[in-house]
Amino acid sequence: MSVGTSSAPGAQRAARPPAPRPGDLAELGIDPDQLPDGLVVADEHGRVICFNAAAVRIAAVSAEQALGRPLETALPLEDLEGRRWWQLTDPYGGLAIRVRQPERNLLLPGGREVLVSARYVRTGPAGPVRRVVVTLRDTEARRRTERSHAELIATVAHELRSPLTSVKGFTATLLAKWERFTDDQKRLMLETVDADADRVTRLIAELLDISRIDSGRLEVRRQPVDIGAAVGRHIQAYVAAGQQADRFLLRVQHPLPDLWADPDKVDQVLSNLLENAVRHGEGTVTIDITPSVSPRERENAENAATSVTVSDEGPGIPEESMNRVFTRFWRGSKRGGTGLGLYIVKGIVEAHGGTITVGRAPEGGAQFRFTLPVAAPAYLT
């Protein structure tokens, strides 16, 4: 079986070896059944000569039923308007210069949606079709991604609605009735507007972080970071906000290696983990900072990383939920939040080349531990 494209005019000028052809899989030692996508090949008469295992799974048709049958019978595809796709495209009798059909959503019998693309292999630039090579892909993975994106948009839109409504309401009231309010009332309303504006800014920042994490474009600007001092600042902020100072226990094991990381993103990680411990945990919040071994260089370096462990004495996280803690929209309780914080934390830690885990603290509460390698930026190495 040979399924390949003919040389285009002027191809003789390109001094490069021809690309392997799909029909030469056997010669290349590749079993079509090992391909991740469905592969269906029809000969010059339109009869199926290849129907791999993935095609069997996607189309729910056995290879024995498909082989030797006309392509439109073995693979009866329709577009989303109910029209028969093979009659629309007419691969054997259509335009003689057409060599492909771009990927599109089509329907199998029963309404199952699949992604289909096709390649017409001709004997010459405008010659008759020798092979029709069709690839099939299940749409479930794409649908899961689309549902995840839709959930993200719905969640962020819902979270934005409340602060924006508050901002709009207070500003409209102040503009319309400024003289009727005392200075204390005006200050209270403006402080509320300011807090809600900060909340909107934070939500937008989370959305941007998720976009960068998903696309692999989260930038890390490494600088020297005093992780102990960073944790201390967060503890002081909680005490200033009304938390008891003895609720926090900071333990630092010296000497610590010099840590090079993005200070803003480290603050973001610490803020999220400490907020979770304060809001959802109980008792003392313990933060342990220790030298560790880089998760990627265990055999080469000692004390090449810094580990931070945040523990509380609350009810902890159920065992059945621990594998979902770092996924989108996971919430440890129903007490507000977008459920995106720990997903972003994991993305930030991994962008630094580190790792983060969750478990049960010795006192029974939740315990989060993240480890960051201490490597200096490239321009200093």
DAJOWO-V162640 format. One record per run of one state. SS is the DSSP state (hx for helix, st for strand, lp for the rest). FROM is the first residue (numbers start at 1). LEN is the number of residues. If there is no record, write none. Layout:
BEGIN
ss from len
SS FROM LEN
SS FROM LEN
END
This chain:
BEGIN
ss from len
lp 1 10
hx 11 3
lp 14 8
hx 22 3
lp 25 7
hx 32 3
lp 35 3
st 38 5
lp 43 4
st 47 5
lp 52 1
hx 53 7
lp 60 3
hx 63 4
lp 67 3
st 70 1
hx 71 4
lp 75 3
st 78 1
lp 79 5
st 84 1
hx 85 5
lp 90 10
st 100 8
lp 108 5
st 113 10
lp 123 6
st 129 10
lp 139 1
hx 140 41
lp 181 2
hx 183 33
lp 216 7
st 223 3
lp 226 1
hx 227 14
lp 241 4
hx 245 3
st 248 5
lp 253 6
st 259 3
lp 262 1
hx 263 18
lp 281 4
st 285 8
lp 293 12
st 305 7
lp 312 7
hx 319 6
lp 325 16
hx 341 11
lp 352 3
st 355 6
lp 361 5
st 366 8
lp 374 4
hx 378 3
lp 381 1
END
